[in-house]
Amino acid sequence: LTSITIPDSVTSIGSYAFNNCTGLQYNEYDNALYLGNDNNPYVALIKSKDNLIESVEINENTKIIYSSAFSDCTGLTSITIPDGVTSIRMEAFCNCSGLTSITIPDSVTSIVEYAFSGCTGLTSINFNGTVEQWDAIYKALGWNDTTGDYTVHCTDGDIPKN
């Protein structure tokens, strides 16, 4: 498999969908690799260029952050997820121990298993929505296992890690 077209309408891609597809040709933007279509080559952020990156600007047209996209990127300290992203998949930021803050838009509807597991330095999640909207996001088992003692900062109040 060397190419795949992902339509803009896709809101989720199952874990391991591209496992062992070593021939895939990706679209590059900043320090990440994407798959998409002719109109939007950045629908799905599949993975970082390598796990030594210290920063990344996620393309504003991204809809999905794929499973293990930034796993073990210990040099990342903060990340801003752009508006329009709907899904943060399994282990997307797993073991990003240097990550201290993350900004999540109110367009996110799901944060899947172990998405932030092992982010031991995490102290701040900035959510661009209300407490009610944060509570409405589907958060799978272990999405925040072994993280730091973060606080979720919503537009209308704060929520401590529970």
Secondary structure, 3 states (H helix, E strand, C coil): CCCCCCCCCCCCCCCCCCCCCCCCCCEEECCEEEECCCCCCCCEEEEECCCCCCCCCCCCCCCEECCCCCCCCCCCCEEECCCCCCEECCCCCCCCCCCCEEEEECCCCEECCCCCCCCCCCCEEEEECCHHHHHHCEECCCCCCCCCCCEEEECCEEEECC
